[in-house]
Amino acid sequence: MVSFDIGHSVAEIFGVATGAKVVPVTENVDVLRIDPTAVVDDLYRSVHRMLAPAAAHHRLGVRVPDPRELIVAPGAADLASLDRLAGCVADDRWDLVILDAPPTQQWLTLVAVPEAVVGYLEGIWPQHLRVAAGVGTDVRAIVLVAVLEQIKKAADRVVAMLARAEAVLVTTGERAARSESAILASAAGLYGMTLRGAVINRVLPNLSGASVPLVGAHPAVFWYEAIRTDRSHGLDPERAGRHFAEVVSLELSAYEPVGLALLEPLADRLVPLAEPAGDGPGAGGITVRLVSGSGLESRYAMCIPLPMVDSPSLRVGRVEDEVIVSAGEIRRRIRLASVLRRCRVDGAHFADGMLEIYFRPDPQVWPT
């Protein structure tokens, strides 16, 4: 289990001490807390060492930036942290890597940074021009290209990892959490993640149930019931079940679940979320399918799961080989599959949490 949260460490939850290295908790569970500043420092120090020979030629006017200067670059720490996570995913030591994601705004920035880096780099200095500069005689250009290629490779690894990722939405029953949950679910859908399910955390137990009979009518009881009723207006299991294949409700515990003994009962409750999402709600990520016909008469659909999104908030547009999809406050430029780049947009439809964008072949560029 990996955490980026600098305020709360998974190591503390498991009751172990950890630094920058992987720490075993049990025979089959390890934890790692990634310090973004330390990771970006290590990443760019490796680039610094690689380019140091070029910098030694002072007569060429080459100066390699110190890693501490690059740490403050917008998105550098986020990208470096995600690249460290991608390294864990690629490591054969672990069958499953779980990211304890940071708070909402930080998470939205995290998932957007890799594509933004690649997009801006290609827009400002396209790859074919970088390649030409990298094989030239200007040592300064060669140094710059080497640095940028390291950054682009890291961003590409992260983009590929996110496209294979599966997400579990953890929320609560408060009304304010409902809109936040919709934003997170939209972001996961737009970035192609399969939504495994949802966890509704800190649910207040029903004290008026037969298992816990009420004794008397103390004012504290009425206060408690008022809070429980108010929280039922947020994301409840029935509403969540329309959008997620699995929904698990966890009641508020009297004891903070710290340590393996208290975490084990929670793990048993979360077992359904470990099952494949199948063909139900939230499954599959972004897909492309043939709707009908063949050749110039064919019709394709690009399908994007967007659970909990209101249709009036959706906006769809196309710019060259990308479509721009806005769902509420979330927006993403999605590069089209090769077959769709030779097509024209033929409308869109949204229903039951699924956005479908339709395409028809463009006769001017369609192969015959």
Stockholm file with secondary structure:
# STOCKHOLM 1.0

chainA/1-368         MVSFDIGHSVAEIFGVATGAKVVPVTENVDVLRIDPTAVVDDLYRSVHRMLAPAAAHHRLGVRVPDPRELIVAPGAADLASLDRLAGCVADDRWDLVILDAPPTQQWLTLVAVPEAVVGYLEGIWPQHLRVAAGVGTDVRAIVLVAVLEQIKKAADRVVAMLARAEAVLVTTGERAARSESAILASAAGLYGMTLRGAVINRVLPNLSGASVPLVGAHPAVFWYEAIRTDRSHGLDPERAGRHFAEVVSLELSAYEPVGLALLEPLADRLVPLAEPAGDGPGAGGITVRLVSGSGLESRYAMCIPLPMVDSPSLRVGRVEDEVIVSAGEIRRRIRLASVLRRCRVDGAHFADGMLEIYFRPDPQVWPT
#=GR chainA/1-368 SS CEECCSSSCHHHHHTCCCSSSCEECSSSCEEEECCHHHHHHHHHHHHHHHHHHHHTCGGGTCCCCCHHHHTTSTTHHHHHHHHHHHHHHHCTTCSCCCEECCCHHHHHHHHHHHHHHHHHHHHHSCHHHHHHHHTSSCHHHHHHHHHHHHHHHHHHHHHHHHHHCEEEEEECSSHHHHHHHHHHHHHHHHTTCEEEEEEEEEECCCTTSTTSCCCSCCHHHHHHHHHHHHHTTSSCHHHHTTTCSEEEEEECCSSCCCSHHHHHHHHHHTGGGGSCCTTSTTCSCSEEEEEECCGGGCEEEEEEECTTCCGGGEEEEEETTEEEEEETTEEEEEECCHHHHTEEEEEEEEETTEEEEEEEECTTTSCC
#=GC SS_cons         CEECCSSSCHHHHHTCCCSSSCEECSSSCEEEECCHHHHHHHHHHHHHHHHHHHHTCGGGTCCCCCHHHHTTSTTHHHHHHHHHHHHHHHCTTCSCCCEECCCHHHHHHHHHHHHHHHHHHHHHSCHHHHHHHHTSSCHHHHHHHHHHHHHHHHHHHHHHHHHHCEEEEEECSSHHHHHHHHHHHHHHHHTTCEEEEEEEEEECCCTTSTTSCCCSCCHHHHHHHHHHHHHTTSSCHHHHTTTCSEEEEEECCSSCCCSHHHHHHHHHHTGGGGSCCTTSTTCSCSEEEEEECCGGGCEEEEEEECTTCCGGGEEEEEETTEEEEEETTEEEEEECCHHHHTEEEEEEEEETTEEEEEEEECTTTSCC
//
